[in-house]
Amino acid sequence: MKLAAARIPAFLREPGECRVVLLFGDDAGMIRDRAETLVRAVAGSLDDPFLVTELPREDIKQLANEAAGLSLMGGRRVVRVRDVTDAATEPVLAVLKSKAPALVVLEGPSMATRSKLRTALEAAADGAAIGCYPEEGRALEETIRETLRVGGVGVEADALAWLSQQLGADRASTRAELEKLALYVGVGNRVDLDAAMTCVGDLAGLSLDDAMYAATTGDVATADRALEAAVAEGAAPVQVLRVAMGHLQKLHRARLAMDEQGLTAADAAKTVRPPVFFQKVGAFSRSLMLWPAGTLAAAMAALAEAERGCKRTGWPDDALCRNAVLTLARRSAASSRSGRR
């Protein structure tokens, strides 16, 4: 089923008879935040070993068996799977057909707009697909007000306007900055512009998506800062590398369209799926001009090797991940300086 935006908060607190929920979209922090809300709503906590199971994406074929299990202590179980792709479609359909009692929570930050999995869950009476995209305008302002209200503080109009320009790219980063701001101001007080500008740091509003665009346009400093922000908010090295791979794959498809069909970078950007967020079209087009198809293919092979390294016991996965992303940024910067097209 599809949920209207107004119904989402209530659904997350009480999913009822729904048995499979897919959270997809560009805001990885919002996906994680909503997934945790669902898990807590059903299981009471995120780490109850009797009620919460985290199934690795590689074991997705075991989903129906996991969902069919009952807790020895009573209560409804939750099975959580991160970084899902369309490979989960058949296992999810098996869950829906089996009437397994658990709630299955799927996180798909790189899910295509018209993926088979999303389509199947939108059509299912006991399934749901919920989009998670960066907030803007009134929605973002309301999130800022509500997060500060929970922290026991109010906000002045000029501070709210400034915060709305700085935050919103990633829900988790936004919430962390606002919670820090509430502590800085103190319960019972109001956030003014000076307090907002003093407290909200340079990492505010930077997302994993920002890290990838910065890396492929040659902005090494922003790529490093955005990557630091994403890791600080809980992004795992393998997750970072998979997002990077998805970004390069989109660039590769668009670059092939330029080379084979004679399209401009801007027109090629319109051909890829999932579509490029309109605010990122300029950066995507600049990336296309810096990255030939062959170089993108080599970079994707290097990312795949880095992911394999991250999965080896004892290997420094954080260092491998950071080096892989910053290597992309340094390569882009070198290409930009040389004027290569």
RODO-2510 file (C-alpha; in nm, 4 decimals, decimal comma):
residues 341
     n   res          X          Y          Z
     1     m     0,0000     0,0000     0,0000
     2     k     0,0945     0,3624    -0,0457
     3     l     0,0794     0,5956     0,2498
     4     a    -0,0097     0,9621     0,2298
     5     a     0,2544     1,1818     0,3937
     6     a     0,0114     1,2813     0,6692
     7     r    -0,0377     0,9150     0,7695
     8     i     0,3287     0,8219     0,7967
     9     p     0,4024     0,9392     1,1546
    10     a     0,1040     0,7490     1,2982
    11     f     0,1893     0,4396     1,0924
    12     l     0,5474     0,4371     1,2187
    13     r     0,4213     0,4404     1,5773
    14     e     0,1632     0,1680     1,5094
    15     p     0,2050    -0,0360     1,1877
    16     g    -0,0916    -0,2557     1,2787
    17     e    -0,1323    -0,5662     1,0648
    18     c     0,1273    -0,4554     0,8089
    19     r     0,3940    -0,7253     0,7785
    20     v     0,6575    -0,5831     0,5401
    21     v     0,7705    -0,2203     0,5234
    22     l     1,0205    -0,0851     0,2688
    23     l     1,1906     0,2459     0,3457
    24     f     1,3606     0,3918     0,0383
    25     g     1,4861     0,7255    -0,0919
    26     d     1,7740     0,9742    -0,0860
    27     d     1,7807     1,0527     0,2873
    28     a     1,9724     0,7677     0,4501
    29     g     1,9360     0,9277     0,7918
    30     m     1,5578     0,9429     0,7601
    31     i     1,5487     0,5798     0,6467
    32     r     1,7461     0,4748     0,9534
    33     d     1,5400     0,6961     1,1855
    34     r     1,2089     0,5592     1,0574
    35     a     1,3351     0,2010     1,0674
    36     e     1,4333     0,2432     1,4317
    37     t     1,0939     0,3969     1,5117
    38     l     0,9214     0,0916     1,3632
    39     v     1,1464    -0,1532     1,5465
    40     r     1,0872     0,0194     1,8812
    41     a     0,7119     0,0408     1,8179
    42     v     0,6830    -0,3350     1,7711
    43     a     0,9682    -0,4847     1,9773
    44     g     1,0092    -0,2161     2,2431
    45     s     1,3832    -0,1751     2,1812
    46     l     1,6427    -0,2015     1,9057
    47     d     1,8503    -0,4808     2,0560
    48     d     1,6182    -0,7292     2,2245
    49     p     1,7771    -1,0626     2,1208
    50     f     1,4435    -1,2449     2,1464
    51     l     1,2427    -0,9971     1,9376
    52     v     1,4847    -0,8270     1,6964
    53     t     1,6831    -1,0011     1,4245
    54     e     1,9175    -0,8243     1,1814
    55     l     1,9444    -1,0337     0,8670
    56     p     2,2479    -0,9653     0,6433
    57     r     2,1559    -0,8690     0,2899
    58     e     2,3556    -1,1652     0,1628
    59     d     2,1199    -1,3999     0,3517
    60     i     1,8000    -1,2513     0,2074
    61     k     1,6855    -1,5950     0,0855
    62     q     1,6367    -1,6882     0,4519
    63     l     1,3875    -1,4045     0,5035
    64     a     1,0738    -1,6193     0,5030
    65     n     1,2207    -1,8579     0,7618
    66     e     1,3279    -1,5690     0,9865
    67     a     0,9882    -1,4006     0,9591
    68     a     0,8089    -1,7245     1,0490
    69     g     0,9944    -1,7657     1,3789
    70     l     0,8193    -1,7041     1,7112
    71     s     0,9727    -1,5470     2,0205
    72     l     1,0140    -1,7784     2,3186
    73     m     0,9328    -1,4838     2,5451
    74     g     0,6160    -1,3753     2,3625
    75     g     0,5577    -1,0602     2,1626
    76     r     0,5893    -0,9816     1,7930
    77     r     0,9316    -1,0196     1,6363
    78     v     1,0992    -0,7775     1,3925
    79     v     1,3342    -0,8802     1,1127
    80     r     1,5438    -0,5898     0,9853
    81     v     1,7407    -0,5961     0,6592
    82     r     1,9623    -0,3085     0,5452
    83     d     2,0720    -0,2076     0,1940
    84     v     1,8152    -0,4237     0,0166
    85     t     1,7871    -0,4421    -0,3608
    86     d     1,5379    -0,5994    -0,5991
    87     a     1,6988    -0,9326    -0,5118
    88     a     1,4716    -0,9240    -0,2057
    89     t     1,1537    -0,9291    -0,4166
    90     e     1,0948    -1,3052    -0,4276
    91     p     1,1764    -1,3612    -0,0578
    92     v     0,9425    -1,0757     0,0353
    93     l     0,6624    -1,2201    -0,1772
    94     a     0,7182    -1,5529    -0,0010
    95     v     0,6772    -1,3781     0,3351
    96     l     0,3525    -1,2157     0,2240
    97     k     0,2142    -1,5471     0,0988
    98     s     0,3129    -1,7364     0,4150
    99     k     0,1358    -1,5018     0,6598
   100     a     0,4453    -1,5072     0,8824
   101     p     0,3772    -1,3089     1,2029
   102     a     0,6928    -1,0953     1,2238
   103     l     0,7243    -0,7397     1,0969
   104     v     0,9897    -0,7178     0,8255
   105     v     1,1628    -0,3780     0,7983
   106     l     1,3626    -0,3253     0,4794
   107     e     1,6016    -0,0333     0,4237
   108     g     1,6731     0,0473     0,0585
   109     p     1,8589     0,3791     0,0225
   110     s     1,9645     0,2992    -0,3354
   111     m     1,6302     0,1560    -0,4480
   112     a     1,5268     0,2450    -0,8026
   113     t     1,2135     0,4571    -0,8375
   114     r     1,0174     0,1814    -1,0123
   115     s     1,1833    -0,1223    -0,8614
   116     k     1,0040    -0,4567    -0,8566
   117     l     1,0214    -0,4695    -0,4782
   118     r     0,8679    -0,1270    -0,4329
   119     t     0,5928    -0,2014    -0,6850
   120     a     0,5102    -0,5313    -0,5133
   121     l     0,4792    -0,3724    -0,1701
   122     e     0,2715    -0,0803    -0,2947
   123     a     0,0265    -0,3361    -0,4350
   124     a     0,0171    -0,5536    -0,1212
   125     a    -0,2570    -0,5034     0,1374
   126     d    -0,0204    -0,5985     0,4204
   127     g     0,2901    -0,4318     0,2786
   128     a     0,4010    -0,0690     0,2593
   129     a     0,6627     0,1334     0,0713
   130     i     0,7570     0,4690     0,2259
   131     g     0,9731     0,7267     0,0475
   132     c     1,2367     0,9087     0,2553
   133     y     1,3647     1,2255     0,0879
   134     p     1,5453     1,5354     0,2188
   135     e     1,2988     1,7757     0,3771
   136     e     1,2558     2,1314     0,2556
   137     g     1,0377     2,4328     0,3276
   138     r     0,7589     2,3941     0,5798
   139     a     0,8268     2,0247     0,6399
   140     l     1,1862     2,0982     0,7398
   141     e     1,0812     2,3932     0,9562
   142     e     0,8310     2,1733     1,1371
   143     t     1,0984     1,9089     1,1992
   144     i     1,3287     2,1762     1,3413
   145     r     1,0565     2,3169     1,5678
   146     e     0,9473     1,9734     1,6899
   147     t     1,3007     1,8480     1,7594
   148     l     1,3812     2,1631     1,9562
   149     r     1,0459     2,1420     2,1378
   150     v     1,1275     1,7888     2,2505
   151     g     1,4547     1,9299     2,3821
   152     g     1,2601     2,1850     2,5821
   153     v     1,3490     2,4977     2,3833
   154     g     1,1798     2,7336     2,1386
   155     v     1,3221     2,9081     1,8327
   156     e     1,3137     3,2634     1,6996
   157     a     1,1927     3,3246     1,3440
   158     d     1,5292     3,4437     1,2083
   159     a     1,7084     3,1491     1,3681
   160     l     1,4520     2,9095     1,2181
   161     a     1,5046     3,0600     0,8725
   162     w     1,8842     3,0271     0,9022
   163     l     1,8662     2,6699     1,0321
   164     s     1,6363     2,5768     0,7426
   165     q     1,9120     2,6805     0,5020
   166     q     2,1823     2,4838     0,6845
   167     l     2,0039     2,1600     0,7683
   168     g     1,7867     1,9013     0,5965
   169     a     2,0180     1,7003     0,3704
   170     d     2,0164     1,4089     0,6133
   171     r     1,7646     1,3513     0,8933
   172     a     2,0146     1,1980     1,1340
   173     s     2,2633     1,4841     1,0951
   174     t     1,9822     1,7382     1,1310
   175     r     1,8563     1,5803     1,4523
   176     a     2,2047     1,5513     1,6015
   177     e     2,2772     1,9200     1,5344
   178     l     1,9443     2,0292     1,6816
   179     e     1,9851     1,8165     1,9931
   180     k     2,3271     1,9722     2,0449
   181     l     2,1753     2,3173     1,9932
   182     a     1,9006     2,2483     2,2505
   183     l     2,1605     2,1477     2,5094
   184     y     2,3609     2,4613     2,4328
   185     v     2,0625     2,6937     2,4815
   186     g     1,9183     2,5120     2,7835
   187     v     1,5690     2,3959     2,8736
   188     g     1,3124     2,6753     2,8892
   189     n     1,5065     2,9139     2,6655
   190     r     1,4765     3,0069     2,2981
   191     v     1,7243     2,9660     2,0138
   192     d     1,8219     3,2998     1,8623
   193     l     2,0299     3,3574     1,5496
   194     d     2,3557     3,4027     1,7396
   195     a     2,3096     3,0746     1,9245
   196     a     2,2219     2,8897     1,6034
   197     m     2,5247     3,0237     1,4149
   198     t     2,7545     2,9567     1,7098
   199     c     2,6433     2,6019     1,7775
   200     v     2,5574     2,4415     1,4445
   201     g     2,8865     2,3097     1,3120
   202     d     3,0427     2,2757     0,9711
   203     l     2,9214     1,9171     0,9405
   204     a     2,5544     2,0178     0,9607
   205     g     2,3460     1,9182     0,6619
   206     l     2,6160     1,7101     0,4948
   207     s     2,5053     1,3661     0,3846
   208     l     2,6578     1,0558     0,2298
   209     d     2,5091     1,1734    -0,0992
   210     d     2,7014     1,5000    -0,0620
   211     a     3,0210     1,3028    -0,0095
   212     m     2,9742     1,1201    -0,3394
   213     y     2,8977     1,4324    -0,5423
   214     a     3,1916     1,6136    -0,3839
   215     a     3,4177     1,3181    -0,4626
   216     t     3,3252     1,3034    -0,8316
   217     t     3,3507     1,6810    -0,8807
   218     g     3,6930     1,7069    -0,7171
   219     d     3,5974     1,8816    -0,3925
   220     v     3,8298     1,6822    -0,1688
   221     a     3,7679     1,8862     0,1479
   222     t     3,3875     1,8599     0,1296
   223     a     3,4060     1,4891     0,0434
   224     d     3,6190     1,4321     0,3524
   225     r     3,3898     1,6361     0,5800
   226     a     3,0697     1,4801     0,4446
   227     l     3,2168     1,1321     0,4807
   228     e     3,3150     1,2136     0,8395
   229     a     2,9610     1,3315     0,9114
   230     a     2,8052     1,0169     0,7623
   231     v     3,0349     0,7856     0,9590
   232     a     2,9685     0,9820     1,2776
   233     e     2,5961     0,9215     1,2233
   234     g     2,6452     0,5469     1,1921
   235     a     2,7149     0,4785     0,8225
   236     a     2,9093     0,1518     0,7958
   237     p     3,2100     0,1230     0,5591
   238     v     3,0360    -0,1326     0,3360
   239     q     2,7261     0,0893     0,3165
   240     v     2,9415     0,3864     0,2121
   241     l     3,1107     0,1835    -0,0604
   242     r     2,7767     0,0564    -0,1934
   243     v     2,6401     0,4100    -0,2134
   244     a     2,9590     0,5124    -0,3946
   245     m     2,9170     0,2203    -0,6345
   246     g     2,5569     0,3199    -0,7088
   247     h     2,6668     0,6764    -0,7766
   248     l     2,9392     0,5667    -1,0202
   249     q     2,7020     0,3271    -1,1944
   250     k     2,4608     0,6146    -1,2636
   251     l     2,7470     0,8261    -1,3947
   252     h     2,8658     0,5375    -1,6134
   253     r     2,5228     0,4895    -1,7715
   254     a     2,4938     0,8611    -1,8405
   255     r     2,8478     0,8849    -1,9784
   256     l     2,7768     0,5989    -2,2192
   257     a     2,4667     0,7878    -2,3360
   258     m     2,6880     1,0909    -2,4048
   259     d     2,9434     0,8860    -2,5967
   260     e     2,7029     0,6662    -2,7916
   261     q     2,4125     0,9053    -2,8543
   262     g     2,5939     1,2366    -2,8646
   263     l     2,3952     1,3786    -2,5728
   264     t     2,5087     1,6748    -2,3679
   265     a     2,5932     1,6144    -2,0036
   266     a     2,2704     1,7826    -1,8915
   267     d     2,0591     1,5708    -2,1290
   268     a     2,2437     1,2515    -2,0336
   269     a     2,1717     1,3232    -1,6667
   270     k     1,7998     1,3069    -1,7470
   271     t     1,8281     0,9519    -1,8844
   272     v     1,9410     0,7713    -1,5692
   273     r     1,7209     0,5887    -1,3202
   274     p     1,6621     0,6498    -1,0403
   275     p     1,6480     1,0129    -1,1554
   276     v     1,9031     1,2652    -1,0329
   277     f     1,7575     1,4925    -0,7637
   278     f     1,7013     1,8292    -0,9344
   279     q     1,9308     2,0113    -0,6916
   280     k     2,2149     1,7766    -0,7882
   281     v     2,1831     1,7951    -1,1681
   282     g     2,4579     2,0575    -1,1960
   283     a     2,7056     1,8550    -0,9905
   284     f     2,6122     1,5368    -1,1780
   285     s     2,6761     1,7092    -1,5121
   286     r     3,0132     1,8414    -1,3927
   287     s     3,1073     1,4915    -1,2830
   288     l     3,0243     1,3552    -1,6272
   289     m     3,2671     1,5989    -1,7863
   290     l     3,5480     1,4823    -1,5577
   291     w     3,4940     1,1066    -1,5816
   292     p     3,5312     0,9130    -1,9120
   293     a     3,3451     0,5820    -1,9301
   294     g     3,6618     0,3721    -1,9122
   295     t     3,7864     0,5526    -1,6038
   296     l     3,4487     0,5058    -1,4349
   297     a     3,4637     0,1326    -1,5073
   298     a     3,8100     0,1117    -1,3489
   299     a     3,6915     0,3112    -1,0465
   300     m     3,3943     0,0767    -0,9985
   301     a     3,6304    -0,2217    -1,0031
   302     a     3,8423    -0,0513    -0,7349
   303     l     3,5338     0,0081    -0,5179
   304     a     3,4324    -0,3570    -0,5531
   305     e     3,7789    -0,4627    -0,4394
   306     a     3,7610    -0,2237    -0,1434
   307     e     3,4263    -0,3759    -0,0398
   308     r     3,5757    -0,7240    -0,0544
   309     g     3,8598    -0,6002     0,1647
   310     c     3,6135    -0,4581     0,4186
   311     k     3,4559    -0,8015     0,4556
   312     r     3,7860    -0,9747     0,5352
   313     t     3,8481    -1,0395     0,9019
   314     g     4,1116    -0,8127     1,0503
   315     w     4,1290    -0,5691     0,7580
   316     p     4,1022    -0,1946     0,8406
   317     d     3,7587    -0,1387     0,6881
   318     d     3,7297     0,2269     0,7958
   319     a     4,0636     0,3116     0,6345
   320     l     3,9813     0,1163     0,3177
   321     c     3,6481     0,2961     0,2821
   322     r     3,7917     0,6431     0,3444
   323     n     4,0804     0,5863     0,1047
   324     a     3,8476     0,4614    -0,1697
   325     v     3,6225     0,7695    -0,1550
   326     l     3,9063     1,0196    -0,1245
   327     t     4,0889     0,8522    -0,4138
   328     l     3,7853     0,9354    -0,6283
   329     a     3,7969     1,2962    -0,5057
   330     r     4,1682     1,3361    -0,5726
   331     r     4,1317     1,1856    -0,9194
   332     s     3,8467     1,4273    -1,0002
   333     a     4,0469     1,7235    -0,8692
   334     a     4,3472     1,6273    -1,0826
   335     s     4,1255     1,5953    -1,3908
   336     s     3,9675     1,9338    -1,3218
   337     r     4,3067     2,1024    -1,2875
   338     s     4,4305     1,9541    -1,6123
   339     g     4,1207     2,0744    -1,7978
   340     r     4,0517     1,7205    -1,9184
   341     r     3,7134     1,6631    -2,0817
***
